[in-house]
Amino acid sequence: MSTDEALGALREAFAESLEAGHRWWRRAEAQADSATLARWAAAALTAMGPDDGISWGMRACDVLRRHGGASEIEPLRAARPGLPARKALRDWRLEADRALAVIEARAAGRCTCEAEARHGAPVAGPRWQVEGEAVDRAAYAIIHEVRCVPCGRRYRVERQEGYHYPVFRWAKL
């Protein structure tokens, strides 16, 4: 499938529903290689307009973060200033900044954990081994001690429950 065909199918899926859009990406990830996925995600961000939902951009950033390589750095940098702002409680474009930092680390041959931590990533997925957990009742927070599985770096992560979403504050141990 060409990039234009993929974007057309993706736009149709998101027009149907958010779940259909996410389902499209899940199917694509099961069928396409990382380079193709990254190319489609970069194209999705470049094609994003003011009428496209936040989920369109956030999902593209997620795919770029997981599959993007050096060839996506410049397209992502170029697309970032033109992404439509949706600033409610948190500007979703921070996900584009996180994706860019992760791709730059990967392209430089470094572990991506520091880029993830610097951008407040959630503690989820196979990258992180949770080694300890405590509740800070005074701060209304959960404190995780985690280790990056690929490189072994350890972090203290404070998870603050927000009104709409949790916020993660990272510190190296």
Secondary structure, DSSP 8 states (H G I E B T S, - for coil): --HHHHHHHHHHHHHH-HHHHHHHHHHHHHHS-HHHHHHHHHHHHHH--TTS-HHHHHHHHHHHHHH--GGGHHHHHHHGGGS----SSS-TTHHHHHHHHHHHHHHTT--SHHHHHHTT--S-STTEEEEEEEEETTTTEEEEEEEETTT--EEEEEEEE-SSSEEEEEEE-
